[in-house]
Amino acid sequence: MYIATKLPRTSALFISALLGGVIFTSCASSERSGNQALPQIAADGMADKASAPARENSISQKAEAAPIARSRPQLIKKAAISLTVNSVDRTVDAVSQIINQQQGDLIGLKQQQPKSDNPRYTATIQLRIPEDRLEPTLEKLAKLGTVNSRNITAEDVGDRLVDFQARLTNLQKTEANLQKIMDRAGSIRDVLSVSQELSNVRQTIEQIDAQLKSLKNQVAYSTITLNLEAAVSSSSPQPALGLQVQETWNNSTHSLSAFSVGLLKLGIWLIVYSPYLLIFVALIYGFRRWRRTHSPRLTQTPESTSSD
């Protein structure tokens, strides 16, 4: 019995000792792995700290290398070109065809026939062309004759467009707020006051919106002023004989009617001022009679007559 009970005790002690060794070795290995992992993590952290400035420098270099996006300038372009052409009429027709090809509009045409002070036939044409087709249109117009002068002016209205857009946005917000206040207003007096203010804001919105659209239209379309001048002076043809006779007859009859009307007007003036004329004539007649009666040469005494 003693031997039987002793064997199980020794086996239990052996098993417990074996388990304790396994646990100890596992703890030791975990501590070593943990101690090895801590320096690795620290090294990684130091590496990250060391590489952070490099990354920041690379990011800054990329930011400097990247181009800055700039808004396109909003330009109102106006061009003027002067040509000397062989025929003004044919050139005007050619300009009309160019306008249709470039999808533009003719906004003005002034033709001046030859005169004594300016014997050359001239014409002035104003046209409106899309902004991106300004240069091609000027090139085509220059081929119609000899270019005397050519210039292009541009005005940047980008700031004005931004200002108008900001004011329009703020006014629209004010309009929405006034509309909400008007919906909540109770008394008639408050409703009328808010309605008047809302009407003023809407009127201002319409004015700014019209100015904004006008500026955008001027930016989208460029204006060209084309001056044409004939190369050779031309004289007007002599009218036919029948036309000359008719013109002379018309001038003579007009002169006769004008003279008759003038005499009639003179007679009316004389009739109206006739009392003053009669008084003036009577004064002159009386003065002459008085002068004759009191003149020493005409008056003689009776004694001088008898002595003779």
MOHUJO-V220681 format. One record per backbone hydrogen bond with DSSP energy under -1.0 kcal/mol. CO is the residue of the C=O (numbers start at 1). NH is the residue of the N-H. E is the energy in kcal/mol with one decimal. If there is no record, write none. Layout:
co=CO nh=NH e=E
co=CO nh=NH e=E
This chain:
co=1 nh=5 e=-2.0
co=2 nh=6 e=-1.5
co=3 nh=7 e=-1.6
co=6 nh=10 e=-1.8
co=7 nh=11 e=-2.1
co=8 nh=12 e=-1.9
co=9 nh=13 e=-2.3
co=10 nh=14 e=-2.2
co=11 nh=15 e=-2.2
co=12 nh=16 e=-2.4
co=13 nh=17 e=-2.4
co=14 nh=18 e=-2.2
co=15 nh=19 e=-2.3
co=16 nh=20 e=-2.3
co=17 nh=21 e=-2.1
co=18 nh=22 e=-2.1
co=19 nh=23 e=-2.5
co=20 nh=24 e=-2.4
co=21 nh=25 e=-2.7
co=22 nh=26 e=-2.3
co=23 nh=27 e=-2.3
co=24 nh=28 e=-2.6
co=25 nh=29 e=-2.4
co=26 nh=30 e=-2.2
co=27 nh=31 e=-2.6
co=28 nh=32 e=-2.5
co=29 nh=33 e=-2.5
co=30 nh=34 e=-2.6
co=31 nh=35 e=-3.2
co=32 nh=36 e=-2.5
co=33 nh=37 e=-2.2
co=34 nh=38 e=-2.2
co=35 nh=39 e=-1.2
co=36 nh=40 e=-1.1
co=37 nh=41 e=-2.7
co=38 nh=42 e=-2.7
co=39 nh=43 e=-2.6
co=40 nh=44 e=-2.6
co=41 nh=45 e=-2.7
co=42 nh=46 e=-2.7
co=43 nh=47 e=-2.5
co=44 nh=48 e=-2.6
co=45 nh=49 e=-2.6
co=46 nh=50 e=-2.6
co=47 nh=51 e=-2.3
co=48 nh=52 e=-1.3
co=51 nh=55 e=-2.4
co=52 nh=56 e=-2.7
co=53 nh=57 e=-2.7
co=54 nh=58 e=-2.4
co=55 nh=59 e=-2.6
co=56 nh=60 e=-2.8
co=57 nh=61 e=-2.6
co=58 nh=62 e=-2.4
co=59 nh=63 e=-2.5
co=60 nh=64 e=-2.6
co=61 nh=65 e=-2.4
co=62 nh=66 e=-2.0
co=74 nh=157 e=-3.2
co=76 nh=155 e=-1.4
co=77 nh=223 e=-1.6
co=78 nh=153 e=-3.3
co=79 nh=225 e=-2.3
co=80 nh=151 e=-2.4
co=81 nh=227 e=-2.4
co=82 nh=148 e=-3.1
co=82 nh=149 e=-1.1
co=83 nh=229 e=-1.3
co=84 nh=146 e=-2.4
co=85 nh=231 e=-2.4
co=87 nh=91 e=-1.6
co=88 nh=92 e=-2.3
co=89 nh=93 e=-1.8
co=90 nh=94 e=-2.1
co=91 nh=95 e=-2.4
co=92 nh=96 e=-1.9
co=93 nh=97 e=-1.7
co=94 nh=98 e=-2.0
co=95 nh=99 e=-2.3
co=96 nh=100 e=-1.9
co=97 nh=101 e=-2.2
co=98 nh=102 e=-2.2
co=99 nh=104 e=-2.8
co=105 nh=128 e=-2.9
co=108 nh=126 e=-2.7
co=110 nh=124 e=-2.9
co=112 nh=122 e=-1.7
co=118 nh=115 e=-2.9
co=119 nh=234 e=-1.4
co=121 nh=230 e=-2.4
co=122 nh=112 e=-2.8
co=123 nh=228 e=-3.3
co=124 nh=110 e=-2.5
co=125 nh=226 e=-3.6
co=126 nh=107 e=-2.1
co=126 nh=108 e=-1.4
co=127 nh=224 e=-2.9
co=128 nh=105 e=-2.4
co=129 nh=222 e=-3.4
co=130 nh=133 e=-1.9
co=131 nh=134 e=-1.2
co=133 nh=137 e=-1.6
co=134 nh=138 e=-2.3
co=135 nh=139 e=-2.1
co=136 nh=140 e=-1.9
co=137 nh=141 e=-2.4
co=138 nh=142 e=-2.1
co=141 nh=144 e=-1.6
co=146 nh=84 e=-2.1
co=149 nh=82 e=-2.5
co=151 nh=80 e=-2.5
co=153 nh=78 e=-2.9
co=155 nh=76 e=-2.7
co=157 nh=161 e=-2.2
co=158 nh=162 e=-2.3
co=159 nh=163 e=-2.5
co=160 nh=164 e=-2.8
co=161 nh=165 e=-2.4
co=162 nh=166 e=-2.4
co=163 nh=167 e=-2.5
co=164 nh=168 e=-2.4
co=165 nh=169 e=-2.3
co=166 nh=170 e=-2.4
co=167 nh=171 e=-2.3
co=168 nh=172 e=-2.1
co=169 nh=173 e=-1.9
co=170 nh=174 e=-2.3
co=171 nh=175 e=-2.5
co=172 nh=176 e=-2.0
co=173 nh=177 e=-2.3
co=174 nh=178 e=-2.6
co=175 nh=179 e=-2.1
co=176 nh=180 e=-1.8
co=177 nh=181 e=-2.4
co=178 nh=182 e=-2.5
co=179 nh=183 e=-1.9
co=180 nh=184 e=-1.4
co=181 nh=185 e=-1.1
co=187 nh=191 e=-1.9
co=188 nh=192 e=-2.6
co=189 nh=193 e=-2.2
co=190 nh=194 e=-2.6
co=191 nh=195 e=-2.4
co=192 nh=196 e=-2.2
co=193 nh=197 e=-2.0
co=194 nh=198 e=-2.5
co=195 nh=199 e=-2.1
co=196 nh=200 e=-2.0
co=197 nh=201 e=-2.1
co=198 nh=202 e=-2.3
co=199 nh=203 e=-2.1
co=200 nh=204 e=-2.2
co=201 nh=205 e=-2.3
co=202 nh=206 e=-2.3
co=203 nh=207 e=-2.1
co=204 nh=208 e=-2.5
co=205 nh=209 e=-2.6
co=206 nh=210 e=-2.2
co=207 nh=211 e=-2.2
co=208 nh=212 e=-2.6
co=209 nh=213 e=-2.4
co=210 nh=214 e=-2.2
co=211 nh=215 e=-2.3
co=212 nh=216 e=-2.3
co=213 nh=217 e=-2.3
co=214 nh=218 e=-2.2
co=215 nh=219 e=-2.1
co=216 nh=220 e=-2.2
co=217 nh=221 e=-1.8
co=220 nh=131 e=-2.8
co=222 nh=129 e=-2.9
co=223 nh=79 e=-3.0
co=224 nh=127 e=-2.5
co=225 nh=81 e=-2.4
co=226 nh=125 e=-3.1
co=227 nh=83 e=-3.1
co=228 nh=123 e=-2.0
co=229 nh=85 e=-2.3
co=240 nh=244 e=-2.0
co=241 nh=245 e=-2.7
co=242 nh=246 e=-2.5
co=243 nh=247 e=-2.4
co=244 nh=248 e=-2.4
co=245 nh=249 e=-2.7
co=246 nh=250 e=-2.3
co=247 nh=251 e=-2.2
co=248 nh=252 e=-2.5
co=249 nh=253 e=-2.6
co=250 nh=254 e=-2.0
co=251 nh=255 e=-2.2
co=252 nh=256 e=-2.7
co=253 nh=257 e=-2.4
co=254 nh=258 e=-2.1
co=255 nh=259 e=-2.4
co=256 nh=260 e=-2.4
co=257 nh=261 e=-2.2
co=258 nh=262 e=-2.0
co=259 nh=263 e=-2.3
co=260 nh=264 e=-2.4
co=261 nh=265 e=-2.3
co=262 nh=266 e=-2.2
co=263 nh=267 e=-2.5
co=264 nh=268 e=-2.0
co=265 nh=269 e=-2.2
co=266 nh=270 e=-2.3
co=267 nh=271 e=-2.3
co=268 nh=272 e=-2.2
co=269 nh=273 e=-2.2
co=273 nh=277 e=-1.7
co=274 nh=278 e=-2.7
co=275 nh=279 e=-2.2
co=276 nh=280 e=-2.1
co=277 nh=281 e=-2.5
co=278 nh=282 e=-2.6
co=279 nh=283 e=-2.2
co=280 nh=284 e=-1.9
co=281 nh=285 e=-2.4
co=282 nh=286 e=-2.5
co=283 nh=287 e=-2.2
co=284 nh=288 e=-2.0
co=285 nh=289 e=-2.1
co=286 nh=290 e=-2.5
co=287 nh=291 e=-2.0
co=288 nh=292 e=-2.0
co=289 nh=293 e=-2.1
co=290 nh=294 e=-1.4
co=295 nh=299 e=-1.4
co=302 nh=306 e=-2.1
co=303 nh=307 e=-2.2
